[in-house]
Amino acid sequence: MSTAAVVAFYVAVFLWGLRRLRGKGSGPGRLLFGCILGWAAYVNISGIAMIPHLSISSLYIAYFQPVGAAIIRWLGG
């Protein structure tokens, strides 16, 4: 039930945003708006469904955190 409400909210915001972004030269703005809104919906729905998902922090967790821990061990900390 809550997932359907979230999807309905994102669809409503998407349609509202497309109406606001009209006129000559608004194609790239509409595309960017759609991509950002789609990413937000993906992360939100994945969080509700408790499905592992990619986010901005995934790169940090996968690469930089282990490298930092290895450097700390190497320095004797």
C-alpha positions, 0 to 999 in steps of 0.5 A: 500500500505505501509503495503504491502511494509513493509511486503515485506521488512521484508520478504526480510530481513528474507530471507537474514538473513536466508542465512547469518545464515547457517552452523552447530549449527545455528538453535537456532540463526535462531530461535532467528532471526525469533522471533525478526524479527517477533516481529518487524514486528508485532509492526510495522504493528500494528502501521501502522494500528493503532491497539492496540498492546503489546510492552515492555512498555505495562507492565509498563503502565498496572502495574507499572504506576498505582502502582507508582501513588497510592504510590505518593497519599499515601505519600501525593504528 
